[in-house]
Amino acid sequence: MLVMFVNKHKREVHQLLNLMWENTAFIRKLLADRKYSVGPLVYGVENYVSINGKLEPAHYHTPEFGFPYGVIGCTLDGFGFVMAVESREVSEAFLKEVIKSFPLIQIYGGRDFKSNFYPSSNEEKEILQHIKNSREETIQLNIIIADPWDSFTKASVQLLDIVEKLVGIVRFHRIKVVNPMQLLKYKEIR
């Protein structure tokens, strides 16, 4: 069955994989043009893809890069932006603004990424209490632009707008971001 699929769709799969890499590189360039420090485009590993509502490990490389406010990459789910913040600095006001600005945001644990705090039906006060009770030192804020396949340029610009808005919210609330550029794989090449 897979042989027939690959033989029939090889060109499309090849084009999709190349577009994922090319457009992640394009977003990286746009961020650099906006004066952000950016790390190299690297092979993302240990990523997950949502299949039928369940997270499945991706045992293949996907494109990603780090910059001081998070990691941007592309998987079969779409473009993603993940920002890790120190959970002790998270406030109810911060959560309220983030959720209002990005209703589809995912908020989950830094160590236990399968521990979701949002989306949920809870109010910000209860979400904050769950975060504090979790003993997670960091939480991750994840925004995905799903299905950018037919309009990569538009999705790229949309992702950059999201990045700048979330960075602005974090700065306003004085939330400490965990800088991924401290990790060797994301270090800026000079």
C-alpha positions, -999 to +999 in steps of 0.1 A: +000+000+000+028+025+008+046+016-024+016+026-044+012+058-024+049+068-027+050+060-064+018+080-071+027+110-048+065+111-048+067+144-067+041+161-043+058+148-012+092+159-025+078+194-033+061+197+001+093+188+020+113+213+000+087+240+006+088+233+043+125+240+044+125+269+019+097+287+038+112+282+072+144+297+058+123+326+044+107+332+079+142+332+094+154+358+068+124+380+075+131+379+113+167+388+106+156+417+084+135+429+114+168+430+135+162+398+155+192+376+162+185+342+146+203+309+148+210+286+120+184+266+102+187+231+118+173+197+117+145+195+142+143+162+161+120+148+187+090+167+172+055+154+173+026+156+148-011+155+156-027+126+139-064+120+146-061+142+177-032+122+191+004+133+193+027+109+173+065+111+173+081+123+141+112+102+137+124+123+108+140+157+106+119+189+101+132+225+096+135+248+126+156+276+140+160+294+173+160+331+182+160+348+216+122+344+220+117+308+209+118+283+182+101+285+148+097+254+126+075+235+102+060+201+106+032+184+089+009+202+112+021+236+098+043+264+109+049+265+146+062+290+171+071+278+206+081+302+234+092+289+268+086+312+298+094+309+335+062+297+351+068+316+384+064+349+366+032+340+348+002+360+360-035+358+356-034+391+336-007+377+313-027+345+306-059+365+300-042+387+274-024+358+257-056+337+255-076+367+243-050+375+216-045+339+205-075+318+213-060+287+196-027+289+216-016+258+233+000+261+268+017+231+282+045+220+305+082+225+299+092+190+311+059+173+305+047+187+272+018+163+272+004+181+302-019+207+287-030+238+306-048+254+277-070+249+257-094+241+285-127+253+297-111+268+329-108+305+335-074+321+337-073+319+375-078+281+374-053+277+346-027+297+367-034+275+397-029+243+376+004+258+363+016+266+399+005+232+412+023+214+384+057+224+397+068+230+361+097+256+361+088+266+326+057+265+305+056+265+267+033+287+246+028+271+212+010+287+182+005+268+150-006+281+117-022+249+103-023+240+067-001+268+052+006+246+022-012+266-005-001+300+008+033+299+024+041+335+019+009+347+036+013+322+064+049+333+069+039+370+073+010+359+096+035+340+118+058+370+120+029+392+131+021+366+158+057+364+170+059+402+173+026+404+191+034+377+216+069+392+222+052+425+229+028+409+254+057+391+272+077+423+274+047+443+287+041+418+315+079+414+322+078+376+318+112+360+315+116+340+283+139+310+282+163+318+254+168+288+232+199+304+217+217+292+248+215+257+234+244+249+210+222+238+182+205+272+180+236+294+186+239+323+161+266+318+135+289+348+132 
